[in-house]
Amino acid sequence: MKQKIKSLVVCASLCILYGCAKNIELQKQTFTFELGKDVYANPALYVKDGEDLPTQNMKITSLSRGVVKKENRFMSQGKDYLVVGEYDFQIENGSSKIPFKIKIKDTMPPTATETPTEYTTTIGSVINWDEVFHATDLSGVRYETSAAITSGAGEKEVVVKIMDRYGNTLEMPIKVIVNA
C-alpha cells in the first residue's frame, strides 16, 4: 500500500513538473481576430481551462507558410501583424498535437486623420481626396464620389466614400466650393 501511494505521489509530481498527458480541449476550433490585433502564441489563450493547466509545457506552432513568431506573437512575414486569411496552427503537448485555425478578418472601416467640413478648388480640377482626408487602413483605401463635382462653379454638398478592399466604408460629408 505504501509503495502504491509513493508511486501516485511521484506520478503526480511528474505531472505537475512536466505536464500531464491529459487530453486538452480547445475553447473552439477556429479563433477569429480583427486585422492588426495581436495574435499571441500563448497556449492558455486557446485551451479550455488554460489558466488551470500547465500550459508552460505546451507550444504553439504555425503550419501555414509565411507566418513567423516574434516576441510571442504571430505575424505575416514582413509585417507586424497577420494579414487577412485563415491559418493552420497546432498546440503541442508532449507527443500530442492539437490542430486549430486562426482567421483574420477586416471588419473595420478606414480612419480619416483629417476631417475638414469644406474644401475649395477651381473648375475642372481633379481633387486628390487622399490629400484632403489622409485616410488610412491596413487593407488600403480608395475614394468614391460624384465625378462632376468640379464641372461648374458653386457650392456643392458631397459625401465622399472612403473604402478598404473588403468593403468597409467611412462616409465623409464635405462642402466643396468650386471657384471659376
Secondary structure, 3 states (H helix, E strand, C coil): CHHHHHHHHHHHHHHHHHCCCCCCCECCCEEEEECCCCEECCHHHCECCHHHCCHHHCEEEECCCCEEEECCEEEECCCCCCCCEEEEEEEEECCEEEEEEEEEECCCCCEECCCCCEEEEECCCCCCHHHHHCEECCCCCEEECCCCCCCCCEEEEEEEEEECCCCCEEEEEEEEEEEC
